[in-house]
């Protein structure tokens, strides 16, 4: 998702450069990132500077759509109420502040002297609002796909965790049970790592009986494995349904996508 930036002097922009590395996106319009990181307290000390509040408003909508699209497509067995709870588990100020701190938004913020002295770089409300503004900035700079990939890189593992079954099992636990039922063995995970130490990206593949059944990626080994386990669980579930239908001479129940296509 990275692309070349227009040439500019980055000598004084070290926090911005580190943040771009963590986000996985290099801005063509550096002014968008700068505005996304500008708190209103900075504007009160620098006349003519625009705060990140408008971008925050925009980013809230982009974030909501990306998360809604993901949970709708990935968790077809969930009711409307379950989907709403799942979305709310990540579209909230606490979750956004956590991921903002993790990627270094706090260090790059432009704050007024008073707010900075009062610990504004660590305040959840400021971090969460700035994270939404950064999401909007990525959308305006690169479009839907870079913004979607950013949101999923930041929040997909949290959504997978929140979608754990009523028995509290995480995706890896649910997958292990299903593999044991179907094949009498345990799944294996192959994990690789890319990227610099401060912004690594992990890739995981689930192997069952020597065959790849699901893959995923994330900012941590655990996140990549959880995402891969969720993908493998869906594939094995579908395989079991198809095998059952073949034994009875019937057809497996249509997926939600198939039902929607039939209506169309």
N, C-alpha and C positions, 0 to 999 in steps of 0.2 A: 504494500500500500504506500510505500515511500516514493517520493519523486524529488527531482532537483529543485533547489530553491533559487530564486533570482539572487544574483550576487548582492551582498550587503555586508557591512562591517559587523562582525559578531563579537568583537573583542569585549564589549561591555555586556553581552547578552548570555553569559554562561548559564544562569539558571534557566533561561528560555531554551537553550540548546539541550540541556539535560532533560527538560520537560518534553521537548519534541522527541527525543530518543525514547523516553518512557511511553509516550503516546503512540509511537510508531508512525508519526506523520510529520513531514517537514512542510511548513507553511510557505506557499507562494506569496501570500499577502501577510507579511509579518505584523501589520497593523491590527489584523483581526485577533491574533493571539495576545498582543499587547493590551487591546481593549478588554478582552475576556478576563484578563488578570488585574484590571484596574477597579479597585474598590472606591465607593463614593467618598470615603474619607480622604483619599488621595486627590480627588477632583476638587474638594473644598480648599486644598492648598495649592492647586495648580489650575488657574482659571483657563477655561476653554477646553479642558480635558473631558472626554466622555467616559462615563462609568460603564461597568459591565451589565447594568441592570436590564437593558433591552436584549442583550444577548442571552442573559439568564432566562428571560421570558421565552425566547425562541428555543433555547436548548431544552427547556422543560417539555416542550411539544415534541421535539425530535426524540428525546429520550423515551418519552411515553410511547411513541409509535414504534420505535425499534423493539422495546421490551414487549409490547402487546403483540406485535407481529411474531416475535420469537416464541412466546409462550403459547400462542394460538396454534402455531404450526407444530411445535415440538410435543405438546401435551394434549393430544386430541381426545384423551380419555377424561380430561378434567371438565367439570361443570363450569358454568359462568362464574359462580361464586368462588370456586377454587382458583380459577384463572385470575380473578380480581385480587384474591389474597396473595397469589404468587407474584403478581405485578407489584403490589404494595410492599412486598418484602425487599424490593430493590429500588423502587422509585420513592425514596424517602431521604430526608436530610442526613440521617445517621449513616446509611449505606454510602451515600454520595461523598460525605465527609471522609469516610474511611478510605475510599478508593482515591480521592483527591490527595490525601496525605501520602498514600502509598506511591503515587507517581510523581510527587514533588511539587504539587500546585502551591503549597504554602510558601516554599522557598522563593517562588517566582512572583508572588503577589506584589502589586503596587499598592501600598497602604499609606495613609497619612501617618505623620510621625507619632501622633497620640495613639492611634489604633495599633500601630506597630509596637509601641512601648507597652501597650496593654495586653499583648499576646495575641493579636489579631490573626497571626499566621497559623495559629492552632485552634481557632474558634470553629466549631462544627458548622455554624450557620454561614460563615464567610467562605469556608472551604466548599461546602455543598453548593452554594450559589455560584461560586467560581467554576466548579466542575461542570455545571449545566451550561455556563457561558462558553467554556472551552469546547464542549460538544457542539454547540451552535457554530462556533468559529470553524471547527473542522468541516461541518456541513457546508457552510458558506464558501469555504476555501476549496473543497474537493467534491462536494456533492453527497448523495445518499450513501453510497457504498463505503467510503472511508468512515463516515459517521457511524454507520451500522457496525462495521468491524471494530471500531473503537469501543462502542458501548458493550458489545459482546465480550471483547477482551477484558473489560473491566468488571463485568457483572454476570457473565454466563455461569461461572462456578457457583455464585450465590444463588442463582435461580435453580440450578440443578440440585443444590443442597436443600433449598426450600421446598422443592417438589418431592422430597423423600416421602415414601409411603406412610400410611397411618401407623405402621408398626415402628416407625422411626428409622428404618434402614436407609442408609445412603445408597446411591446408585451402584457402588461396587458391591455392597452387601446383597442387594436385590439381584444383581447379575450373577453373583456366585451361587445363590440359591437356584436360579433358573438353569445355569449350566450344570449344576449337580443333578437336577431333575432330568434334564434332557440327555446328558452325556456321561454322568457319573465321574466328572473330573472338575478341576478348578481352572478358571481363566488365568492366562498369563499376560503381563503387560510389558511391552517394549517401549522404552522412553528414550528420546533424544533431546538434545538441547542446542539452541542457537542463540546468537546475540551476545552483547556485552554483559559483564557481570551485573551492572546496575539496572539492566532492562532485559533479562533473559526471556526466551520464549521456548516452552517445552511442547513436544509432540509425542503423543502416546497412541499406541495401537494395541487393541485387545486381541489375543490369539486364543483360539479354542481348538484343540486337536490339530494344531499346526496351520489353521486357517484364520485369516484376519476377519474379525466380525464387527469391528467398529474402531473409529479413530477420533481423536480430538486434540485440541491444543489449548494452552493457557499460560498465564504468567508464572505459574508454579507447577511442580511435578504433580501435586495433588489435584490441582484444577484440571490439568490435561487428562489425568487418569479418570477423574469423575466424569468428564465430558465424553471420553471414549467409552466408558462403561454404560452411560446412558444410551449412546448410539448402538452399542452391541446388544444391549437389552431389547431395544426396539426391533433389531434385525432378527434376533432369536425368537422373540415373541411372534413375529410374522411367519418365520419358518415353521414354528410349531403349529400355528393356525392352518397353514397350507398343507402340512403333513396330515393333520387331522381331517381336513376336507378331502384329501386324496384317498384316505382309508375308507371314508364313508361314501365316496363317489359323489360328494356334493361340492359346492364352491365355498371358499372361505368368505366370511362376511366382508363386505366392501369397506375400504378405508374411508375416512371422512372426506379425503380429497376425491375419492371416486364418487361418493354420494353427491358432493358438490358439483362435479363435472356432469353427472347425470341430470342434475336439475337444470344446469346451463343448457 
